């Protein structure tokens, strides 16, 4: 079973807006999410160091202080042979200017700050393990752990179930 550790960063603007990045996936589809990505924990990278690197690569912003994790996500897709662990942290201090185009993975194609009431419409189409915890956090109802299971052997057709 393949396992990934991913970190997501919530970066807020001075006006309370939230930074989202637009990702172009291998199949050509587009979705929005908070910045972040795979952390190379097996190579000795800490979650926070990896998250700081990912945010800088995707947005040009340098986060100098993090709080969290605010929540964690565990997603298992046994039929597809993978397990995903996610930690989401809040940037409490950052500097720099928003710049897109330096993502070495070539996934991030846009980045913008959105008012909290605009985030839901941009998260349509994102995986439930991305949009559900984020929507709860935006509504002040965040939970510490979110668990999901995917059933099916076709990624676009797998049934996603939240485990309570």
BABA-403429 format. One record per residue (C-alpha): residue in three letters; y, z, x. Coordinates in steps of 0.001 Angstrom, whole numbers, plus 500000, padded with zeros to 6 digits. Layout:
N
AlaYZX
...
//
This chain:
164
Unk500000500000500000
Unk503416498997501395
Unk506015501749501326
Unk509786501490501554
Unk512463504113501924
Unk515779502981500522
Unk519170504690500413
Unk521976503894498009
Unk525601504854498488
Unk528087505704495788
Unk531507504858497175
Unk534421505665494894
Unk537973504436495160
Unk541040506669494869
Unk541395505601491232
Unk537823506684490376
Unk536409503158490556
Unk532893502595491925
Unk531898500074494574
Unk529139497652493589
Unk527691494793495622
Unk526299491554494233
Unk522906490668495669
Unk521328487230495782
Unk517572487684495663
Unk514911485413497201
Unk514261483790493832
Unk517968482914493515
Unk518741485550490888
Unk521854487700491188
Unk522314491382490398
Unk524810494162491084
Unk523985497552492611
Unk525585500232494748
Unk525496499285498437
Unk522516500393500501
Unk519159499201501640
Unk515940499812503496
Unk516038502641506019
Unk513910502304509134
Unk512575505881509075
Unk509524504857511094
Unk511867503817513895
Unk513621507207513864
Unk516592506277511698
Unk517786509108509433
Unk518551508395505778
Unk522268509102506240
Unk522559507082509469
Unk520743504166507856
Unk522887504374504737
Unk526063504415506813
Unk524814501314508664
Unk523865499504505441
Unk527226500198503750
Unk529109498970506825
Unk526986495806507075
Unk527330494987503391
Unk530957495948502750
Unk532831496456506038
Unk533559500076505043
Unk532745502969507375
Unk531616506108505561
Unk532465509197507628
Unk531046511843505291
Unk528229511934502720
Unk527128514412500057
Unk523641514474498666
Unk521209513260497823
Unk522571513245494275
Unk519241511962492956
Unk515973510482494152
Unk513856507705492648
Unk510132507219493080
Unk508704503900491888
Unk505053502903492202
Unk503663499426491591
Unk499945499798492305
Unk499059496324490992
Unk501641494798493336
Unk500660497091496214
Unk503938498893496887
Unk505709502230496607
Unk509482502719496752
Unk511343505958497532
Unk515115506020497051
Unk517801508582497884
Unk521307508141496484
Unk524258509804498252
Unk527963510086497475
Unk530528509040500091
Unk533080511851500351
Unk535205510074502984
Unk535425506464504084
Unk537768504097505885
Unk538289500401506435
Unk538843497339504322
Unk536364495739501963
Unk534904492660503687
Unk531890490660502512
Unk530006488209504654
Unk528646490259507524
Unk525370491343505849
Unk522696490412508423
Unk520121490111505633
Unk522294487553503840
Unk521694489258500486
Unk525156490602499598
Unk527431487820498341
Unk530231489887496752
Unk531544493454496638
Unk534113494964494309
Unk535329498254492940
Unk534848498587489172
Unk536157501133486707
Unk533282503342485458
Unk533471501723481991
Unk532951498285483595
Unk529832499227485562
Unk527326499019482682
Unk527946495348482004
Unk527618494517485704
Unk524340496413485951
Unk522686494341483203
Unk519682492718484820
Unk519321495369487537
Unk516018497208487812
Unk515786500269485524
Unk515416502518488576
Unk518881501330489654
Unk520832501209486388
Unk519385504177484453
Unk520109506916487011
Unk523520505402487802
Unk524467505220484110
Unk523420508867483693
Unk525506509886486722
Unk528541507998485398
Unk528099509859482087
Unk527863513216483900
Unk524186513608483018
Unk522431512909486300
Unk518912514184486860
Unk517561515110490289
Unk514406512947490242
Unk513594509711488436
Unk510023508361488442
Unk508873504887487395
Unk505611502954487281
Unk505226499180487209
Unk502125497679485640
Unk501127494073486197
Unk500587491803489158
Unk503564489461488604
Unk506878490899489800
Unk509083489340487109
Unk506662490205484327
Unk505567493731485305
Unk506048496384482653
Unk508303499204483850
Unk507713502687482454
Unk509797505750483183
Unk507588508761483828
Unk508947512038482522
//
